Amino acid sequence: MTDSTLRVGRPARLGLAQNAAQFGLLVVVNALVGGMLGEERTVLPLLGERQFGLRAYTAGLTFILVFGLAKAVTNYLAGTLGDRYGRKPVLVGGWLVAVPVPLLLIWAPSWGWVIVANVLLGISQGLTWSTTVVMKIDLVGPARRGLAMGLNEAAGYGAVAVTALATGYLAQAYGLRPAPFLLGIAFAALGLGLSTLTVKETRDHARLEAAGHAPRPDGKHDHLHADLTTAQVFAQTSFREPALSSASQAGLVNNLNDGLAWGLFPILFAGAGLSVARIGVLAALYPAVWGVGQLLTGALSDRWGRKWLIATGMGIQGVALGVVALADTFTVWAFAAILLGAGTAMVYPTLLAVSADVSHPAWRARAVGIYRLWRDAGFAAGALLAGLVADALGVRAAVWSVAALTVASGVVVAGRMYETHPPAHRGNDPHPQQDTQEVSHG
């Protein structure tokens, strides 16, 4: 027998090749999830300023703040619900919540409606994106997590980029509403249909891996046994376990600077006289490099290890933000967007892989959900910090402050995180006894 089997209906097997069809389907589903986010990247900051008359930066960034809070809390719940009830129901539920979002944005008579739409968007993104992450981790097993996360995040943020670019051109040609948000209606319909009719449950793959789970030879994870309570998982992921807690703070700071880019960059670029179409190009360039780059960096983290990709990537992001603060031309901002995307690509899938490396399969969904809680709380923190600093000192001062925090976060990773994917685990399955493991669940 060359593949692990689990006798629950059809046999479950771990591996990317063994689960290529379902894995590919989940990549498509996550691209649609990213498209729902991308429809706002270019248009919504300009909509707040031009159609709803928002002048204070803090007020204009409220949509990101409520989005980040809603998504952060839902990430936590998604992991717990996925462990308890299965992954697929959580995914389908997330798409149901997404359906009214583009309609609310099209018909919103006041900024309050936009806030409600972004609460729903945050809940939907927390349920759908978190679940596609966990399902891919379930399917591939231990050896190719970095590659799996690279493919997942590349699909999601590639779609963010394409949609941001498309909505910029639609807004230039047809106005800020309704044309850009019609894409969201199509994405929600496709995502709900695929998730309901074709996606299969993956929780049994996690059970299979748990049955053959082996501790690290160096004893680093001996305290992380299978029967941790949710409160204990929260404490380990947030504060106690060095790698998990380092990943959580780096994720928070990473999305803090993404919240800044989402909310203030279009306003900064518009203030320099750029057209909506050119703003759309810049809004797309950063997530495009981020998305495509993850195809490389996720796989490289499986080969080279996680820690130094993360620490270096945070440093590169900090430098890129400094360039944004200094520049005042399209060309230099385009260079900074490429640099920011490259640094983020080094960090984003690798942090998820760290969370999967360290956590036990029995509570991995909860650990990933808690990591994503902290990471997406960065949207809210970024909106609040950037808005307050921008109102007090200007947009460029806000960019400088976030640049400094990003570099400091990379220093924390360099000093506190240990390597979670050591050389002995690279290029092969660190749990070889799974090759002959059979587990029966009633």
N, C-alpha and C positions, 0 to 999 in steps of 0.2 A: 504493500500500500504506500503510495507516494503522497497522497493528500490527506489532510485531516478531515474527518467526517463527523457530523453531528446528526443523530437520528431524530430529527423533528421535521416530519414531512420530507422535503427534499434534503439531501446531504448538504451541509454547509462547509465550504472550503475557504481557507485564508489565502490571500494573494491577489495581486493586481491582475495578472493574466487569467486566473481562475474566475474572477468576478468582473471581467472587462465590460460586459454588456451593462450590468447594473451601475458600475462605476462611471462609465461614459454617460449613462442617462442622468446620474446625479450631477455630473459636470454641467450638462445642459440645463438642468433645473437651477443650479446655482448661478449660471449666467443670467437666467431670467430674474433671479433674486437681485443680482447686481444691477440689472436694468431698471428695476423699481427704484433703486437708490440713485442711479445716474440721471433719471429724469429731472431731479432737483438741482444738480450740481451747478449748472450754468444759470438757470432761469430764476430760481426762488430768491436768492439775495437781491437780484435786480427787481423782481416783482415787489418785494417788500419796500424797496426804496422808491420805485417809480409809480406803482399803482396804489399802494397803501400809505405812502407818505411817511415812512419810518425814517427818522433822521438820526436818532441815537443808535450807536452801534450795538449797545447791549440789548435794546429792544429788537433790533433787526436779527440778532442771533438767537432769539428765544426759540425759534423753530428747531435749531440744532440742539439746544439745551434739553428741550422736552423729548426730542428724538433719542438723544443719548441716554437720558434717564430711563425712558421706557424700554429701550433696547437692552440696557445693562441689566435691569431687573428681570426682564424676560429671558435673557441668556441663562441666568441662574435657574429660573423655573423650567426652562426647556431641558436642561440636563437632568434635573430631578424627575420631570415627567417622562422623559425618554427612558430612564432606567426603570421606571415603575410601569408604564403603560406601553412602551414600545416607541420606536422612532417614527414610523410612518404616520400615526395619528397626529403627532406633534407637527410634522411637516405639512400635512393637509390643513390642520387648523391654522397654521401661519398664513397659508395662501388665502383662506377664507377671510382673515382679517385684512389682507392686502387689497381685496377687491374694491372697497369704497374709496381708497386713497386718491387715485387720479381724478375721480369724480368730484371729490371735495375740493381738490386744487383747482379744477376747472370752474366750479360754480361758487367758490368762496366769495361772499360779499364783504368780508372783513378779515383782518389778520387772525382773529380768534379761530376761524374755520381752518386756516392754515395750521395753527397750533394743534387742533384736534386731528387733522390729517397726519401730522408728524408723530403724534402719540401712537396712532394706529400703525404708521409705517415702522416705528421703532419696535412695537410688539411683533409685527409681522416679520421683520428682519431678525429679531432675536429668536423666534421660533424656527424660521426656515433656514437661515444661514447656519445657526448653531447645529441644527439637525443634519444638514448635509455634511458638515465637518465630521460629526460623530459617526455618521453612516459610512463615510469613506474610510475613517480610521478602523471601524469595525471590519470592513471588507479586506483591507490590504494586509493586516497583521503587522508585526513589529518591524520588519526589515526595511520597508519602503514608506515610512510615514512622512518623511520630508518630501518625497516626490508626490505623494498623495495630496499633501497640503499645498504644495506648489501648484498642482493642477487645479485644485479646488479654488484657491484664491486667485489664480490667473484667470479662470473663467469668470469669477465674480467681478473682479476689478477691471478686467478687459471689457466686460459689458458696461460697467460704470463709465469707462472712457468713451466707448463708442456711442453710448446714449447721451453723454454730456456733449459730445461733438455734434450729434444729430440734432439735439434740442437747441443748441446754439444757432444752427443754420435755420431750423424751423422758426425760431423766435425772430431771427433777422428778417425772414421772408414773410411770416404770417402774424407776427406779434407774440407777446409773452403768453397769451392764452387764446384759445384752448389747445392749439396745434401741438406744442411740445408734450403735453400730458396725454395725448391720444396713444402714444407709445406705451404708457403705463397700463392702459386698459388691455392692450394686446398681451403684454407680458403677464399680467395677472391671470387672464383667461388660459393662456398656455401653461403657466406654472401649475395652476390648480388642476387642469386636466391631466397633465403628465403625472403629477404626484398622486392623484387619486386612482388613475387607471393602470399605470405601468410600474411605479416604484414599488419595490418589495421590502419587507421588514428585514433588518439586519441585526437585531439584538442577539440572535442565536450565534452569530459570528463572534460577538464579544464573549458570550458564555464559553464558546469553544476555546478561545484564547485564554480565558481565565482558568479553564481546566488544566491547561498545560503551562501556566505561568511559572517562570523560574526566577528567583531573586538574583540581583547582581552579585557577582563574585566578591566585589569589594565591600559589600555589606551596607552600602549607602541607603538602600531602601528597606532595610529590615524592619523599620518602624512603620512602614506603610503597608500594612497587611490588608486583607480583603474586606474585613468587617468594620471598617471605619464608619462612624455615623456621619450624617451630613454636616453637623457642626464641626466635627473633627476634620472632615475634608476641607471645609471652608477655612479653618485655622491653618492647616498645612499649606493650602494653595495661596493664601493671602499673606501670611506672616512667617510661619515657622520653617517650612522646608526651603532651603536656600535657593534651589533652582526654580521651583514653582513660584515662590514669592518674588524672585528677581524678574521672572517672566511677566508676572502680573503688573509690577510697576512699570516695566518697559512697555507693555501693551497699553497701559493707561496713557503714558507720555506720547507714544506713537499716535494714538487717536486724538490726543490733545492737539498735536500739530496738524492732524488731518482736519479737525474741526475748525481750526484757524484758517486752513487753506480753503475749505468749503465756504465758510461764511464771509471772510474778509478779502480774499484774493480777488474775486470778481469786482468788488467795490474799489479796491486799490487800482486794478487795471482800468476800470471805467474812469476813474479820476484822472488817469494819464491820457485819456482821450481815445482808448481802444474801442473799436466797434464790438457789438454783441457777438458777431461771428468770430472775431479774433479772440475775444474773451473765452468763447467756447473752445477754441483750439487749445488755449493754455489750460483751461479746466479739464480738457481731455488728455493732454499730453502727460501730465503727472500720473494719473491712474493707468494710462496705457503702458508706460514704462514699468510702473509698479506691477501691473498684471502680467505682461509678457516676461518680465524679469524673473518672476516667481517660478516659471517653468524651468529655469536654470538653477536658481538659488535653492529651491526646495530639494532638488536632487543632489546639489553640491553639499547640503547639510548632512545628507546620508553618507556622503563620502568623506568630507572634511571634518564634520562635527558641527555643533550648534553654536557654542558660546561666542567664538570670535566673529562669526558672521553677524550675530546680533549686536555685539559691542561696536564693531566697525560700522555697521549700518546706521546705528543711532548717531554716531559721529558725523557720518556723511549727511544725514538729514539736517543736523544742526548747521553745518556749513552751507547747505543749500538754502536754508531759511535766511541765513545772513546775507546771501547773494540777493534773495528777493527783497530784503529790506534796503539794500544799497542801490538796486537797479531802478531804472525808469524807462526802459525801452522793451519792446516786444522780444527782440532777439536775446537779450540777457535774461529776461524772465523765462523764455523758452529753455535756455540752458539750465537755469535753476530748477525748472520743473522736471527736466530729465534727471538731474542730479538727485532731486528729492524722491523721484520715483525709484531710482536705482537703490538708494539707501533704504527705502521702505520695503522694496522687494527682498533685500537681504534679511530683513527683520521679520516680516509678517508670517510667512509659512513656518519659519524656523521656531518662532515662539509657540505656535500651536504644536509643533512636533515635540518641543520640550515638555509641554503639558502632557502629551500622550506618552512620552518616554518614561516619565517619573510615576504617573498615576497607575494604580492597579486596574486591570480591566473591569473589575466588579464595580468600581466607582469612577471610571474614567469620564463618563458623560457628565457627571456632576463636577469633576475637576475642570473639564474643558468649559463647562457653563460658568463656573466661578471665575476662571481666568478671563473669559469673555465679558463677564460682569464688570471686572476691573478695567479691562481694555476699553469697552464701550462707554464706561463712565467718563473716559477721556474726552468724548464728544461734548458732554455737559461741562466738564471742567474747562475744556478749551473755549467753548462758547462764552462761559462766564468770565474767565480770565482775559481772553482776547477782547471781549466787549468792554470790560471795565478799564483795561489799560488803553484801549483805543479811544474811549471817550475822554480819558484823562490826559493822555499824552500823544495820541495819534496812532494811525494804523501801523506805521513802520516801527514804533516803539513796541507795539504788541507783538509784531513778528520777532523782534530782537529778544524779547523776554521768553518767548516759546523756544527760540533757538538755543538759548542758554540752558533751559530745562532739559532739552533733548540731549545735549552733550553730557549734562550731569547724569542723566539716566544711563547712558552708555558706560560711564565710569562706574556706576553701581553694578552693572552687569559684569564688567571686567573684574571687579573686586570680590563680588559675592557669589556669582553663579559658578558651579562646577560643570564639567563637560558631561552632558546627559546621554550622549551617544558615543561612547569610547571606541577606540579602534577595534576591539574584539567584536563589536556589534555591527561593524560596517561591512556591507556587501554580502551578509548572510543573515539567516534567521537566528537571533540570539536564544531562541527556545526550541532547539532541534527536536526535543522529545514530542513536540506537537505532531510531527510527521506520522506518528503511529497512534495518536490519542483518539479514542472514541468516547463520546459522552452521550448519555441518553437522558433526555428531559421528557417528562411524561406528557 
